[in-house]
Amino acid sequence: MRKVFISILVVFASGLLLSAQQIRVTSKPDTSVILIGDQIGFTVTAELPSGVSADMSSVADTLAGKIIVLRRAPRDTSVSANGSITITDRYLITSYDTGSYTIPPFWAGVASGDSLLRFFSDYSFLDVIRPDIAPSDTTDVIFDIVGPRGAPVTFREVLPWIVITLIVAVIVWLLARFLPRNPLKRFIRPPAPPEPAHVIALRDLEALRNEELWQKGEIKEYYSRLSDILRRYIDNRYGISSPELTTDETVRMLQKASVTTVGQMAMVKELLSLSDMVKFAKYLPDSTAHESSIDSAVRFVEETRLPDAAPADVSDKADKTANEGSGSSVAGGEKEKGGHHA
């Protein structure tokens, strides 16, 4: 008998202690009156002291009568600055039948020893009413028919048109690209032919002469520019990557390719060696060497340039077969001359 009395006393004391810690459960809808079919929220909240855990009741399909639960949000638990815990359940509810409904209370169960203490919320009330579509005397006011609503265009509806457009564009491009006698070529400007190597070199040499760098005392810059122009010309003219080679390697590549004469190779070696001495050894040549160096570079380009292509005469095409022998001899002479300078 004494043990039973002690157990009851412990439970009662625990209940008083938990009540003193202000455990409070509330449940209520967002509004107490809705139209039939409207959707509103229903919130259940349990406020617990710090260090207390509780198990809250929940519903699955209906709250009461014909109040339907459409969706339940995940349970939210928050902790305030003083350590108190707030547990919140959020439901989305609706009703398709009018009437006044009483929603039963929700509870939060707190374990106390071997027993479970439940703390209940108050009852909630919800009125579901029917909207007034027309006045009682329909002959007084006649409402017009509500027009159809325009639905927004979705990406799924636009996607087939995008695919069709891309397919048509690819087909048109393929036809324009691979069909013979392409009619689109008349609207496309052909790329400009590349300039010959000697044209670029002579233009750069003339620009270097007009800048008068060595007259201003910029000797190193003058010879650096001069050697760069000459090396780029050798690269563009013979395919020898002179900008990436030393002077001796450039001369050996020219000698191995047999594209220049001995005097032309000596001219290249002298110009590049003099430029290297100015750039790397701080050598200062005489003022007469400055002008003669650029003159030598111009002479080398002029001697090794490709011959200008003669314009083709359409009227001579008919006589090409008859003059084949004489044409061959002239072509051979030009080849021999070009080989000597190249």
Secondary structure, DSSP 8 states (H G I E B T S, - for coil): -HHHHHHHHHHHHHHHHHHHTT-EEEEEES-SEEETT-EEEEEEEEEE-TT---EE---SSBSSTTEEEEEE---EEEE-TTS-EEEEEEEEEEESS-EEEEE---EEEEEETTEEEEEE---EEEEEE----S-S-TTT--------------HHHHHHHHHHHHHHHHHHHHHHHHSSS-GGGGGS--------HHHHHHHHHHHHHHHTTGGGT-HHHHHHHHHHHHHHHHHHHH---GGGS-HHHHHHHHHHHT-S-HHHHHHHHHHHHHHHHHHHS-----HHHHHHHHHHHHHHHHHHS--------GGGGGGTTTTHHHHHHHHHHHHHHHHHH-
